[in-house]
Amino acid sequence: MATVLIIGAGGVSRVVTKKCAMNTTVFSKIVLASRTKSKCDQIASEIKESLGVSIDTAAVDADDVDALVALINRVKPAMLLNIAL
């Protein structure tokens, strides 16, 4: 089991995050981050309601290298999926 950090909260990210949440034996923790945290919270809420899986959320600008590195160091993901534009 591993932690996955997903960057981006658009339509494709919504599908990717849901697919990860459907595989809890592979992804023990999912963190969804985007510039607009409210979009991440919306996706996390939908997944919690439909699958019963909790998703952590965070705000990060993927163009801000220092902020992104800080988030990666905090989350310590085994896998990072960049689904941002």
N, C-alpha and C positions, 0 to 999 in steps of 0.2 A: 504494500500500500504506500502511496506517495502523495505529496502535496503538489498541486498544480496551480500556477498563477496565470490567469487569463487577462490579457490587456485588451480593452475595447468593450463597448457595450452597445453595439449596433445589432442589426438583424442576424448577421452571421454569427456573431459572438453569442447571441441568445441561444442559437441552435447548438453551438459547440459546448456552451456551459451546461445546457440540459443533457446533452449526450454524456458528458463527463459525470454529471450527477446521477445518471442511470447506471453508472459503473462504479459503485462505492467499493467494490473489492479491489479495484485498481487505483482509484482516486479517493484517499481517505479524507483529504481536506482540499477544498476548492476556494480560491481567493479570486474575486473578480474586481478588476480595477479599471477606471477610466477617468477622464477629466471631469465628467459629470457623475458624481457619486449617486445622485438620485436615480439615474438610469440603471446603475448596478443594483441599487436597492430594489428597484422594480423587478428586475430579472430574478434576483434572489428570492423575492416574495412569491413570485409566480412558481418558482421551482419548489419552494418550501410547501406551498399549497398543493401542488400537483404530485410531487414525489416524496414529500416529507424530509427532504435533504436540506440542511442548512448550508448556506454559502456566505463566507465572509466577504465584505466589500471594502474598497478603499478608493480614495481619489488620488490620481496621478496623471501628470501630463507626460505622455511617452516621449515627447520631444525634449523634456527636461532630464538630461542624462543623470545628474546628481540625484534628483528625486526618484528616478527609476531605480538606480543602484541602491539607494537607501531602502526602498520598498522590497527589492529582491533580497537584500541582506536581512531585513526584518522577517520576511515570510520564509526564506530558505527553501524555495520550491525545488522539487526534483525535475520539474518540467515547466517551461515558460512558453505559453502560446500567445504570440502577438497577432491579434485579430483587429488591431486598430488600423485606421487608414494610413 
